């Protein structure tokens, strides 16, 4: 590649001073003290660069700029104000990285991408003039610029990469263009003074975008498609509902973003359609969760680290569980899974050491690695149509509705070589109860089932199999698992 060289000539309005330039003895015209302190404005103010200034800077010696085939690959200068020459169509990564002299930079039209780490830790940088041609800002491009206060992103910008403005601790205001559709992970993380931001045009946003940010999201009425939770660990996310006497949930557009300050028995409101990733992460105050039939998705690690969570009940509307959804819930012992779940993802019940009895929904065809609790022995009720299963070991017992049918499955036949396999059955098929007595009817595996009584006036049965004897007579309790019915004849008598 041929490098371009430009003769040195700087012309600037105002008082000029001469300075000998090193051993080469060339005269360089530099900024006067008045210009440095009187004309340069902080970024929180609007500064207009006039035509004369641009024209003069276009004639400047650009020996400081290393340009290869129209791409600025490096800058060796120490000026407070840097106007990148016209004709530059790209800026490579690290071109200005750790330059603590530059306070203001003008990027010319034609530049479409600012690559990774281009202005990383330019800690004196206060003002950035971005061209309308800009389409993409890459990872850490302006990271840790602690003097940046205001940011105007040009119309036409489409994507902000991961950590692009992370650590800009003085950043207060960002004007977002309607063209912006994607924001990468941690893009505004640790922007502690960022007051507000408009996400109305954004279509996709990654996780931890606003981690440790001080942004007020009270006016947020639209949640873009999220990978993870963009608001996790932001001040608003952590403080929502704090010091309230009843459980409050941060819900936007049907998405439950945070339940960080909930406690005790939690009932998810029925206006929730999705529980975002990390929504209850590390909440050590909740003990049970009931999920309504409006929720279709539970995000990644939504309840991870909830160390006091013991029971979870979900309706059959839930079709998707995220990775590690209940990871580290060390006291979780009872959970009813939706019948629509087809995959138990990786780490979903990792470190749930109390969860030794588990019933897989009939639709489950795949159990990924580390999905089951890392404890043995455990009793698992499984459908015979399962195609992939990991995390079962010697000492575990697998329960199926039909042993002969199960052994026709190659995967279950192989598992039967290392684990014990049994047929599912109720512990009792006949019972005599006194009026007023309660009896817990259970499967040998502890399987979750659908229960009903043929004569509820004689004895009723709850959703867990508890029988409540009401008056003398006979009834039949029926439990259904994977479409197969199991019955118990119950006679109720007077004491």
The 8 nearest C-alpha neighbors of each residue, nearest first, counted from 0:
[[1, 67, 2, 68, 3, 66, 69, 70],
 [0, 2, 67, 3, 68, 66, 4, 69],
 [1, 3, 67, 66, 0, 4, 65, 68],
 [2, 4, 66, 1, 5, 67, 65, 68],
 [5, 3, 62, 2, 6, 61, 65, 66],
 [4, 6, 61, 60, 62, 7, 3, 59],
 [7, 5, 60, 8, 4, 61, 62, 59],
 [60, 8, 6, 59, 5, 61, 9, 62],
 [9, 7, 59, 60, 58, 6, 10, 27],
 [8, 10, 59, 28, 60, 11, 56, 58],
 [9, 11, 55, 8, 28, 12, 56, 59],
 [10, 12, 55, 13, 9, 52, 15, 30],
 [13, 11, 14, 10, 52, 15, 51, 34],
 [14, 12, 15, 11, 34, 31, 33, 30],
 [13, 15, 31, 16, 12, 33, 30, 34],
 [16, 14, 31, 13, 28, 29, 30, 17],
 [15, 17, 28, 29, 31, 18, 14, 30],
 [18, 16, 28, 27, 26, 19, 15, 29],
 [17, 19, 27, 26, 20, 16, 28, 29],
 [20, 18, 26, 24, 25, 21, 27, 17],
 [19, 21, 25, 24, 26, 18, 23, 27],
 [22, 20, 23, 24, 19, 25, 18, 26],
 [21, 23, 24, 20, 25, 19, 26, 18],
 [24, 22, 21, 25, 20, 19, 26, 27],
 [25, 23, 20, 22, 19, 21, 26, 18],
 [24, 26, 20, 23, 19, 27, 21, 22],
 [27, 25, 19, 18, 20, 17, 24, 28],
 [26, 28, 18, 17, 29, 25, 20, 19],
 [27, 29, 17, 9, 16, 15, 26, 10],
 [30, 28, 27, 31, 16, 15, 17, 9],
 [29, 31, 34, 35, 32, 15, 28, 11],
 [32, 30, 34, 33, 15, 14, 35, 29],
 [31, 33, 35, 34, 36, 30, 37, 14],
 [32, 34, 37, 31, 36, 35, 38, 30],
 [35, 33, 38, 37, 31, 32, 36, 30],
 [36, 34, 32, 33, 37, 39, 38, 30],
 [35, 37, 33, 34, 38, 39, 32, 40],
 [38, 36, 34, 33, 35, 39, 40, 32],
 [37, 39, 34, 36, 40, 35, 33, 46],
 [38, 40, 37, 35, 36, 41, 34, 46],
 [39, 41, 38, 44, 42, 46, 37, 45],
 [42, 40, 43, 44, 125, 39, 126, 148],
 [43, 41, 126, 125, 44, 149, 148, 40],
 [42, 44, 149, 41, 148, 45, 40, 126],
 [45, 43, 42, 41, 46, 40, 149, 126],
 [44, 46, 47, 43, 42, 40, 41, 126],
 [47, 45, 44, 48, 40, 42, 39, 41],
 [48, 46, 49, 45, 50, 44, 128, 40],
 [47, 49, 46, 52, 50, 53, 51, 105],
 [48, 50, 52, 51, 47, 53, 54, 46],
 [49, 51, 53, 52, 54, 48, 55, 47],
 [52, 50, 54, 53, 49, 55, 48, 56],
 [51, 53, 55, 50, 49, 54, 56, 48],
 [52, 54, 50, 56, 51, 55, 57, 49],
 [55, 53, 57, 51, 56, 52, 50, 58],
 [56, 54, 52, 58, 10, 57, 53, 51],
 [55, 57, 59, 53, 58, 54, 52, 9],
 [56, 58, 54, 55, 59, 53, 84, 85],
 [59, 57, 56, 55, 8, 60, 9, 54],
 [60, 58, 9, 8, 56, 57, 7, 61],
 [7, 59, 61, 8, 6, 62, 5, 9],
 [62, 60, 63, 5, 64, 59, 7, 6],
 [61, 63, 64, 60, 5, 4, 7, 6],
 [62, 64, 75, 76, 61, 74, 65, 60],
 [65, 63, 74, 62, 61, 73, 66, 75],
 [66, 64, 73, 72, 71, 74, 63, 67],
 [65, 67, 71, 70, 72, 2, 69, 3],
 [66, 68, 70, 2, 69, 0, 1, 71],
 [67, 69, 70, 66, 0, 1, 2, 3],
 [68, 70, 87, 67, 88, 66, 86, 71],
 [71, 69, 89, 67, 66, 90, 68, 87],
 [72, 70, 66, 90, 73, 65, 91, 89],
 [71, 73, 91, 94, 65, 66, 70, 90],
 [74, 72, 94, 65, 71, 64, 95, 75],
 [73, 75, 64, 63, 76, 94, 95, 65],
 [76, 74, 63, 64, 73, 77, 65, 62],
 [77, 75, 63, 74, 78, 64, 62, 100],
 [76, 78, 100, 79, 101, 75, 98, 99],
 [79, 77, 80, 76, 101, 100, 81, 102],
 [78, 80, 101, 102, 100, 103, 81, 77],
 [79, 81, 103, 78, 102, 104, 101, 82],
 [80, 82, 104, 83, 103, 78, 105, 79],
 [83, 81, 105, 104, 84, 106, 80, 56],
 [82, 84, 106, 105, 81, 107, 85, 87],
 [85, 83, 87, 82, 86, 57, 107, 61],
 [86, 84, 87, 107, 83, 57, 108, 88],
 [85, 87, 88, 84, 69, 109, 107, 108],
 [86, 88, 69, 85, 70, 89, 84, 71],
 [89, 87, 110, 109, 69, 70, 86, 111],
 [88, 90, 70, 110, 87, 71, 112, 91],
 [91, 89, 71, 70, 113, 72, 114, 92],
 [92, 90, 72, 114, 94, 71, 89, 93],
 [91, 93, 117, 114, 115, 116, 94, 90],
 [92, 94, 117, 96, 116, 95, 91, 118],
 [93, 95, 73, 117, 72, 92, 96, 91],
 [96, 94, 118, 117, 93, 98, 74, 97],
 [95, 97, 93, 119, 118, 98, 117, 94],
 [98, 96, 120, 121, 99, 119, 95, 118],
 [97, 99, 121, 96, 95, 100, 101, 120],
 [98, 100, 121, 123, 122, 97, 101, 120],
 [101, 99, 79, 77, 98, 78, 123, 102],
 [100, 102, 79, 124, 103, 99, 78, 80],
 [103, 101, 124, 79, 123, 125, 80, 100],
 [104, 102, 126, 80, 124, 101, 125, 127],
 [103, 105, 81, 127, 82, 80, 128, 106],
 [106, 104, 82, 128, 83, 127, 81, 107],
 [105, 107, 83, 129, 128, 130, 104, 82],
 [108, 106, 85, 130, 109, 83, 105, 110],
 [109, 107, 130, 110, 132, 131, 106, 85],
 [108, 110, 88, 132, 111, 107, 87, 86],
 [109, 111, 88, 89, 108, 133, 112, 132],
 [110, 112, 133, 134, 132, 109, 135, 89],
 [113, 111, 135, 110, 136, 133, 114, 134],
 [112, 114, 136, 90, 137, 135, 140, 117],
 [115, 113, 92, 137, 91, 117, 112, 140],
 [114, 116, 138, 92, 137, 140, 117, 139],
 [115, 117, 140, 119, 139, 93, 92, 118],
 [116, 118, 93, 92, 140, 94, 95, 115],
 [119, 117, 96, 141, 95, 140, 116, 121],
 [118, 120, 116, 96, 142, 141, 121, 140],
 [121, 119, 97, 143, 122, 144, 142, 96],
 [120, 122, 99, 98, 97, 144, 124, 119],
 [121, 123, 144, 120, 145, 99, 124, 146],
 [124, 122, 102, 99, 121, 146, 101, 125],
 [125, 123, 102, 121, 122, 101, 103, 146],
 [124, 126, 147, 42, 102, 146, 103, 41],
 [127, 125, 42, 103, 124, 104, 102, 128],
 [126, 128, 104, 103, 129, 105, 125, 150],
 [129, 127, 105, 106, 104, 126, 130, 103],
 [128, 130, 106, 127, 153, 105, 131, 152],
 [131, 129, 108, 132, 133, 107, 106, 153],
 [130, 132, 153, 133, 154, 155, 108, 129],
 [131, 133, 130, 111, 109, 108, 110, 134],
 [134, 132, 111, 131, 156, 130, 110, 112],
 [135, 133, 156, 111, 157, 155, 112, 132],
 [134, 136, 112, 158, 159, 157, 133, 156],
 [137, 135, 159, 113, 160, 112, 114, 158],
 [138, 136, 160, 115, 114, 140, 113, 163],
 [137, 139, 160, 161, 115, 163, 140, 162],
 [138, 140, 163, 142, 162, 116, 141, 115],
 [139, 141, 116, 115, 117, 163, 138, 118],
 [142, 140, 118, 119, 164, 139, 163, 144],
 [141, 143, 164, 139, 165, 119, 163, 144],
 [144, 142, 166, 167, 120, 145, 165, 119],
 [145, 143, 122, 167, 120, 121, 142, 146],
 [144, 146, 167, 168, 122, 143, 169, 147],
 [147, 145, 125, 144, 169, 123, 124, 122],
 [146, 148, 125, 170, 145, 144, 169, 149],
 [149, 147, 170, 169, 171, 43, 42, 146],
 [150, 148, 172, 43, 42, 170, 171, 173],
 [149, 151, 173, 172, 152, 174, 148, 127],
 [152, 150, 174, 173, 153, 149, 175, 129],
 [151, 153, 175, 174, 176, 150, 154, 129],
 [154, 152, 131, 156, 155, 176, 151, 129],
 [155, 153, 176, 156, 178, 131, 177, 152],
 [154, 156, 178, 134, 153, 157, 131, 133],
 [155, 157, 134, 179, 133, 154, 178, 153],
 [158, 156, 179, 134, 180, 178, 135, 155],
 [157, 159, 181, 135, 179, 182, 156, 180],
 [158, 160, 182, 136, 183, 135, 137, 181],
 [161, 159, 137, 138, 183, 163, 136, 182],
 [160, 162, 183, 184, 138, 186, 163, 185],
 [161, 163, 186, 185, 165, 139, 138, 164],
 [164, 162, 139, 138, 186, 140, 161, 141],
 [165, 163, 142, 141, 187, 186, 162, 167],
 [166, 164, 188, 187, 162, 142, 186, 167],
 [165, 167, 143, 189, 168, 190, 142, 188],
 [168, 166, 145, 143, 144, 190, 170, 165],
 [167, 169, 190, 145, 166, 191, 170, 189],
 [170, 168, 148, 167, 145, 146, 192, 147],
 [169, 171, 148, 147, 167, 193, 168, 192],
 [172, 170, 193, 192, 148, 194, 149, 169],
 [171, 173, 149, 193, 170, 150, 194, 174],
 [174, 172, 150, 151, 149, 175, 196, 171],
 [173, 175, 151, 152, 150, 176, 172, 196],
 [174, 176, 152, 173, 197, 177, 151, 179],
 [177, 175, 154, 178, 179, 153, 152, 174],
 [176, 178, 200, 179, 175, 154, 201, 155],
 [177, 179, 155, 176, 157, 156, 154, 180],
 [180, 178, 157, 156, 177, 176, 158, 201],
 [179, 181, 201, 202, 157, 203, 158, 178],
 [182, 180, 203, 158, 204, 201, 179, 202],
 [183, 181, 204, 159, 158, 160, 205, 203],
 [184, 182, 161, 160, 205, 186, 159, 204],
 [183, 185, 161, 205, 206, 208, 186, 207],
 [208, 184, 186, 162, 188, 207, 187, 161],
 [185, 187, 162, 163, 161, 208, 164, 165],
 [188, 186, 165, 164, 209, 208, 185, 190],
 [189, 187, 210, 165, 209, 185, 190, 208],
 [188, 190, 211, 166, 212, 191, 165, 210],
 [191, 189, 168, 212, 167, 188, 193, 166],
 [190, 192, 212, 213, 189, 168, 193, 211],
 [193, 191, 171, 213, 190, 169, 170, 194],
 [194, 192, 171, 214, 170, 190, 213, 191],
 [195, 193, 214, 171, 215, 192, 213, 172],
 [196, 194, 214, 215, 193, 172, 216, 197],
 [195, 197, 173, 198, 194, 174, 172, 175],
 [196, 198, 199, 175, 195, 174, 200, 219],
 [199, 197, 201, 200, 196, 221, 175, 223],
 [198, 200, 197, 201, 221, 177, 220, 223],
 [201, 199, 177, 198, 202, 180, 179, 178],
 [202, 200, 180, 198, 199, 179, 203, 181],
 [201, 203, 223, 180, 224, 181, 200, 204],
 [204, 202, 224, 181, 223, 225, 201, 180],
 [203, 205, 182, 225, 181, 183, 223, 224],
 [204, 206, 226, 184, 183, 225, 229, 227],
 [207, 205, 229, 227, 228, 184, 208, 226],
 [206, 208, 229, 210, 185, 231, 209, 230],
 [185, 209, 207, 229, 186, 184, 187, 206],
 [210, 208, 188, 212, 187, 230, 207, 233],
 [209, 211, 233, 188, 232, 207, 212, 231],
 [212, 210, 233, 189, 232, 188, 234, 209],
 [213, 211, 191, 190, 233, 189, 209, 210],
 [212, 214, 191, 234, 192, 193, 194, 233],
 [215, 213, 194, 195, 193, 212, 216, 235],
 [214, 216, 195, 217, 194, 235, 213, 218],
 [217, 215, 219, 218, 214, 235, 195, 196],
 [216, 218, 219, 215, 235, 220, 214, 195],
 [219, 217, 216, 220, 215, 195, 221, 197],
 [218, 220, 216, 217, 221, 251, 222, 198],
 [221, 219, 251, 218, 252, 222, 199, 217],
 [220, 222, 252, 219, 199, 223, 251, 198],
 [221, 223, 252, 224, 251, 220, 254, 219],
 [224, 222, 202, 203, 225, 201, 204, 221],
 [223, 225, 203, 202, 204, 222, 226, 205],
 [226, 224, 204, 205, 227, 223, 203, 228],
 [227, 225, 205, 206, 228, 204, 224, 229],
 [226, 228, 206, 276, 225, 205, 229, 299],
 [227, 229, 206, 276, 230, 231, 207, 275],
 [228, 230, 206, 207, 208, 205, 231, 209],
 [231, 229, 209, 228, 233, 207, 236, 232],
 [230, 232, 207, 228, 233, 210, 229, 236],
 [233, 231, 210, 211, 237, 236, 234, 230],
 [232, 234, 211, 210, 212, 236, 235, 231],
 [233, 235, 237, 213, 236, 238, 211, 212],
 [234, 236, 238, 233, 237, 239, 215, 216],
 [237, 235, 233, 234, 239, 238, 257, 232],
 [236, 238, 234, 235, 239, 232, 259, 233],
 [237, 239, 235, 241, 236, 234, 240, 260],
 [238, 240, 241, 236, 235, 237, 249, 260],
 [241, 239, 247, 243, 260, 238, 242, 248],
 [240, 242, 238, 243, 260, 239, 237, 259],
 [241, 243, 240, 244, 260, 238, 245, 239],
 [244, 242, 241, 245, 240, 246, 247, 260],
 [243, 245, 242, 246, 241, 240, 247, 261],
 [246, 244, 243, 247, 261, 240, 262, 242],
 [245, 247, 261, 248, 262, 244, 240, 243],
 [248, 246, 240, 245, 261, 249, 258, 260],
 [247, 249, 258, 250, 257, 246, 255, 240],
 [248, 250, 257, 256, 255, 239, 258, 251],
 [251, 249, 255, 254, 256, 248, 253, 252],
 [252, 250, 254, 253, 220, 221, 222, 255],
 [251, 253, 254, 221, 220, 222, 250, 271],
 [254, 252, 271, 272, 251, 270, 250, 273],
 [255, 253, 273, 251, 250, 252, 271, 274],
 [254, 256, 250, 274, 275, 249, 257, 273],
 [257, 255, 278, 275, 249, 250, 254, 274],
 [258, 256, 278, 249, 259, 255, 236, 248],
 [259, 257, 248, 279, 261, 260, 278, 249],
 [258, 260, 279, 257, 261, 282, 237, 278],
 [259, 261, 241, 258, 240, 262, 239, 246],
 [262, 260, 246, 258, 259, 285, 247, 284],
 [261, 263, 285, 284, 264, 260, 246, 265],
 [264, 262, 285, 286, 284, 265, 287, 261],
 [263, 265, 287, 286, 288, 285, 262, 266],
 [266, 264, 288, 287, 263, 267, 289, 285],
 [265, 267, 289, 288, 268, 290, 264, 291],
 [266, 268, 290, 289, 265, 291, 269, 271],
 [269, 267, 270, 271, 266, 291, 290, 248],
 [268, 270, 271, 291, 293, 267, 292, 272],
 [269, 271, 268, 253, 272, 293, 294, 267],
 [272, 270, 253, 269, 273, 254, 268, 294],
 [273, 271, 294, 253, 293, 295, 254, 270],
 [274, 272, 254, 296, 294, 271, 295, 297],
 [275, 273, 255, 297, 298, 254, 296, 278],
 [276, 274, 298, 256, 278, 255, 273, 228],
 [275, 277, 298, 299, 301, 227, 228, 278],
 [276, 278, 301, 280, 300, 279, 275, 302],
 [277, 279, 257, 301, 256, 275, 276, 258],
 [280, 278, 302, 258, 259, 282, 277, 301],
 [279, 281, 277, 303, 302, 282, 278, 301],
 [282, 280, 304, 305, 283, 303, 279, 302],
 [283, 281, 305, 280, 279, 284, 259, 285],
 [282, 284, 305, 306, 307, 281, 285, 304],
 [283, 285, 262, 282, 263, 307, 286, 261],
 [286, 284, 262, 263, 308, 283, 287, 264],
 [285, 287, 308, 263, 307, 309, 264, 284],
 [288, 286, 264, 310, 308, 309, 311, 265],
 [287, 289, 265, 311, 266, 264, 290, 312],
 [288, 290, 266, 312, 311, 313, 267, 265],
 [289, 291, 313, 267, 312, 314, 288, 266],
 [292, 290, 293, 314, 269, 294, 313, 267],
 [291, 293, 314, 316, 294, 315, 290, 269],
 [294, 292, 272, 291, 269, 271, 316, 295],
 [293, 295, 272, 273, 292, 317, 296, 271],
 [296, 294, 317, 316, 318, 272, 273, 293],
 [295, 297, 319, 273, 317, 294, 318, 320],
 [298, 296, 274, 320, 321, 273, 319, 275],
 [299, 297, 276, 321, 275, 301, 274, 296],
 [298, 300, 321, 276, 322, 324, 301, 323],
 [301, 299, 324, 323, 303, 277, 302, 276],
 [300, 302, 277, 276, 278, 324, 299, 298],
 [303, 301, 279, 325, 280, 300, 324, 305],
 [304, 302, 326, 325, 300, 280, 305, 327],
 [303, 305, 281, 327, 328, 306, 280, 326],
 [306, 304, 281, 283, 282, 328, 308, 303],
 [305, 307, 328, 283, 329, 304, 308, 330],
 [308, 306, 286, 283, 305, 330, 309, 285],
 [307, 309, 286, 287, 331, 305, 306, 285],
 [308, 310, 331, 330, 286, 332, 287, 307],
 [311, 309, 333, 287, 334, 331, 308, 332],
 [312, 310, 334, 288, 287, 289, 333, 335],
 [311, 313, 335, 289, 334, 290, 288, 310],
 [314, 312, 290, 336, 337, 335, 289, 291],
 [313, 315, 292, 316, 337, 291, 290, 317],
 [314, 316, 337, 338, 317, 339, 292, 313],
 [315, 317, 292, 295, 314, 294, 318, 293],
 [318, 316, 295, 315, 296, 337, 294, 319],
 [317, 319, 340, 339, 295, 296, 316, 320],
 [320, 318, 296, 317, 340, 297, 321, 295],
 [321, 319, 297, 296, 298, 324, 322, 344],
 [320, 322, 299, 298, 324, 297, 323, 319],
 [323, 321, 299, 344, 345, 347, 324, 346],
 [347, 322, 324, 346, 326, 300, 325, 299],
 [323, 325, 300, 347, 301, 299, 321, 322],
 [326, 324, 303, 302, 348, 347, 323, 328],
 [325, 327, 303, 323, 349, 348, 347, 328],
 [326, 328, 304, 350, 329, 303, 351, 349],
 [329, 327, 306, 305, 351, 304, 331, 330],
 [328, 330, 351, 327, 306, 352, 331, 350],
 [331, 329, 309, 353, 328, 307, 308, 332],
 [332, 330, 309, 328, 308, 329, 353, 354],
 [331, 333, 354, 353, 309, 330, 310, 334],
 [334, 332, 310, 331, 311, 309, 354, 335],
 [335, 333, 311, 310, 312, 336, 332, 357],
 [334, 336, 312, 313, 311, 337, 447, 333],
 [337, 335, 313, 334, 338, 360, 312, 359],
 [336, 338, 315, 339, 314, 317, 340, 313],
 [337, 339, 360, 315, 340, 361, 362, 336],
 [340, 338, 318, 337, 362, 315, 341, 317],
 [339, 341, 318, 338, 337, 342, 319, 363],
 [340, 342, 363, 362, 364, 339, 365, 343],
 [343, 341, 365, 363, 344, 340, 366, 364],
 [342, 344, 366, 367, 370, 365, 347, 345],
 [345, 343, 322, 367, 347, 342, 370, 346],
 [344, 346, 370, 367, 368, 322, 369, 347],
 [347, 345, 323, 370, 349, 369, 348, 322],
 [323, 346, 348, 370, 324, 322, 325, 345],
 [349, 347, 326, 372, 371, 370, 325, 351],
 [348, 350, 346, 372, 326, 351, 347, 370],
 [351, 349, 327, 352, 372, 373, 326, 329],
 [352, 350, 329, 372, 328, 348, 349, 354],
 [351, 353, 350, 354, 329, 374, 372, 373],
 [354, 352, 332, 330, 351, 355, 331, 329],
 [353, 355, 332, 352, 351, 356, 331, 372],
 [354, 356, 377, 353, 378, 357, 332, 352],
 [357, 355, 378, 354, 379, 377, 445, 358],
 [356, 358, 379, 380, 359, 378, 355, 446],
 [359, 357, 380, 446, 379, 447, 360, 381],
 [358, 360, 381, 380, 357, 361, 363, 382],
 [361, 359, 338, 362, 363, 358, 336, 340],
 [360, 362, 382, 363, 481, 338, 359, 381],
 [363, 361, 341, 360, 339, 340, 364, 338],
 [364, 362, 341, 342, 361, 360, 365, 340],
 [363, 365, 385, 386, 341, 362, 342, 387],
 [364, 366, 387, 342, 363, 388, 386, 367],
 [367, 365, 388, 343, 389, 387, 342, 370],
 [366, 368, 345, 344, 370, 389, 343, 365],
 [367, 369, 389, 345, 370, 390, 366, 346],
 [368, 370, 346, 345, 371, 390, 349, 367],
 [371, 369, 346, 345, 347, 348, 368, 367],
 [372, 370, 348, 369, 390, 349, 373, 347],
 [371, 373, 349, 348, 351, 374, 350, 352],
 [372, 374, 350, 349, 371, 352, 375, 351],
 [375, 373, 372, 352, 376, 377, 355, 350],
 [376, 374, 377, 395, 394, 373, 392, 355],
 [375, 377, 395, 394, 374, 378, 355, 396],
 [376, 378, 355, 395, 375, 356, 396, 379],
 [379, 377, 356, 396, 444, 397, 395, 355],
 [380, 378, 357, 397, 358, 356, 398, 381],
 [379, 381, 398, 358, 397, 359, 399, 446],
 [380, 382, 359, 399, 379, 398, 383, 358],
 [383, 381, 361, 384, 385, 399, 481, 359],
 [382, 384, 405, 385, 381, 399, 404, 408],
 [385, 383, 382, 386, 364, 408, 363, 361],
 [384, 386, 364, 383, 382, 387, 365, 363],
 [387, 385, 364, 365, 384, 410, 388, 408],
 [388, 386, 365, 366, 385, 364, 389, 410],
 [387, 389, 366, 365, 367, 386, 390, 385],
 [390, 388, 368, 367, 366, 391, 387, 369],
 [389, 391, 371, 369, 368, 392, 388, 370],
 [392, 390, 389, 395, 393, 418, 388, 371],
 [393, 391, 395, 394, 418, 390, 417, 375],
 [392, 394, 418, 417, 395, 391, 419, 376],
 [393, 395, 376, 392, 418, 375, 396, 419],
 [394, 396, 376, 377, 393, 418, 392, 378],
 [397, 395, 419, 378, 420, 418, 377, 379],
 [396, 398, 420, 379, 380, 378, 421, 419],
 [397, 399, 380, 421, 422, 423, 420, 379],
 [400, 398, 422, 423, 401, 381, 380, 402],
 [399, 401, 423, 422, 402, 398, 483, 481],
 [402, 400, 404, 399, 403, 405, 422, 423],
 [403, 401, 405, 404, 422, 406, 399, 400],
 [404, 402, 406, 405, 401, 407, 400, 408],
 [403, 405, 407, 401, 402, 406, 383, 408],
 [406, 404, 402, 383, 407, 403, 408, 401],
 [405, 407, 412, 408, 403, 404, 411, 402],
 [408, 406, 404, 405, 409, 403, 412, 411],
 [407, 409, 406, 411, 410, 405, 412, 383],
 [410, 408, 412, 411, 413, 407, 406, 405],
 [409, 411, 413, 412, 408, 414, 386, 387],
 [412, 410, 414, 413, 408, 409, 415, 406],
 [411, 413, 406, 409, 415, 410, 414, 408],
 [414, 412, 410, 411, 415, 416, 409, 417],
 [415, 413, 411, 416, 412, 417, 418, 410],
 [414, 416, 418, 412, 413, 417, 420, 419],
 [415, 417, 414, 413, 418, 412, 419, 411],
 [416, 418, 393, 415, 414, 392, 419, 413],
 [419, 417, 393, 415, 395, 414, 396, 416],
 [418, 420, 396, 415, 397, 395, 421, 417],
 [421, 419, 397, 396, 398, 415, 418, 422],
 [422, 420, 398, 397, 399, 423, 419, 402],
 [421, 423, 399, 398, 400, 402, 401, 424],
 [422, 424, 400, 398, 399, 421, 443, 444],
 [425, 423, 442, 443, 426, 422, 485, 444],
 [426, 424, 442, 427, 441, 443, 428, 485],
 [425, 427, 442, 443, 441, 424, 428, 440],
 [428, 426, 425, 429, 487, 430, 440, 441],
 [427, 429, 487, 488, 486, 425, 430, 426],
 [430, 428, 488, 487, 427, 489, 431, 490],
 [429, 431, 489, 490, 488, 432, 428, 427],
 [432, 430, 490, 489, 491, 433, 429, 492],
 [433, 431, 491, 490, 436, 492, 430, 468],
 [432, 434, 492, 436, 491, 493, 494, 435],
 [433, 435, 468, 469, 470, 436, 493, 492],
 [436, 434, 468, 469, 433, 437, 467, 470],
 [435, 437, 433, 468, 434, 467, 432, 438],
 [438, 436, 467, 466, 468, 435, 465, 439],
 [437, 439, 466, 465, 440, 436, 467, 432],
 [440, 438, 465, 464, 466, 441, 437, 463],
 [441, 439, 464, 465, 438, 466, 442, 426],
 [442, 440, 425, 426, 445, 439, 464, 443],
 [443, 441, 425, 445, 444, 426, 424, 446],
 [442, 444, 426, 445, 424, 425, 441, 423],
 [445, 443, 446, 442, 378, 398, 380, 423],
 [444, 446, 442, 443, 441, 356, 447, 357],
 [447, 445, 444, 358, 442, 380, 448, 357],
 [446, 448, 358, 445, 335, 463, 449, 480],
 [449, 447, 480, 479, 478, 450, 446, 463],
 [448, 450, 479, 478, 462, 480, 451, 447],
 [449, 451, 478, 477, 462, 448, 464, 479],
 [450, 452, 477, 476, 460, 453, 478, 449],
 [453, 451, 476, 454, 455, 475, 459, 460],
 [452, 454, 475, 474, 455, 476, 451, 477],
 [455, 453, 474, 452, 456, 457, 458, 475],
 [454, 456, 459, 458, 457, 452, 453, 460],
 [455, 457, 454, 458, 469, 459, 470, 468],
 [458, 456, 470, 469, 455, 454, 472, 468],
 [457, 459, 468, 455, 469, 467, 456, 454],
 [460, 458, 455, 467, 466, 452, 468, 461],
 [459, 461, 466, 465, 464, 451, 467, 452],
 [460, 462, 465, 464, 463, 466, 459, 450],
 [461, 463, 464, 450, 449, 460, 465, 448],
 [462, 464, 461, 465, 447, 448, 450, 460],
 [465, 463, 440, 461, 462, 460, 439, 466],
 [464, 466, 439, 461, 460, 438, 440, 463],
 [467, 465, 460, 438, 437, 459, 439, 464],
 [466, 468, 437, 459, 458, 436, 460, 469],
 [469, 467, 458, 434, 435, 436, 491, 457],
 [468, 470, 457, 458, 434, 435, 467, 456],
 [471, 469, 457, 434, 468, 491, 472, 456],
 [472, 470, 491, 492, 493, 457, 434, 469],
 [473, 471, 491, 457, 490, 470, 492, 474],
 [472, 474, 490, 489, 491, 457, 475, 471],
 [475, 473, 454, 489, 453, 488, 457, 476],
 [474, 476, 488, 453, 487, 452, 489, 477],
 [475, 477, 452, 487, 486, 451, 488, 453],
 [476, 478, 486, 451, 485, 450, 475, 452],
 [479, 477, 450, 485, 449, 484, 448, 486],
 [478, 480, 484, 449, 483, 448, 482, 485],
 [479, 481, 448, 482, 483, 484, 478, 449],
 [482, 480, 483, 361, 479, 382, 400, 360],
 [483, 481, 480, 479, 484, 361, 400, 478],
 [482, 484, 480, 479, 481, 485, 400, 478],
 [485, 483, 479, 478, 477, 482, 486, 480],
 [484, 486, 478, 477, 479, 483, 425, 487],
 [487, 485, 477, 476, 428, 478, 475, 484],
 [486, 488, 428, 476, 429, 475, 489, 427],
 [487, 489, 475, 429, 428, 474, 430, 476],
 [488, 490, 430, 474, 473, 431, 475, 429],
 [491, 489, 473, 431, 472, 432, 430, 492],
 [490, 492, 471, 432, 472, 433, 431, 434],
 [493, 491, 471, 433, 434, 432, 494, 490],
 [494, 492, 433, 434, 471, 491, 470, 432],
 [493, 433, 492, 434, 432, 435, 491, 436]]
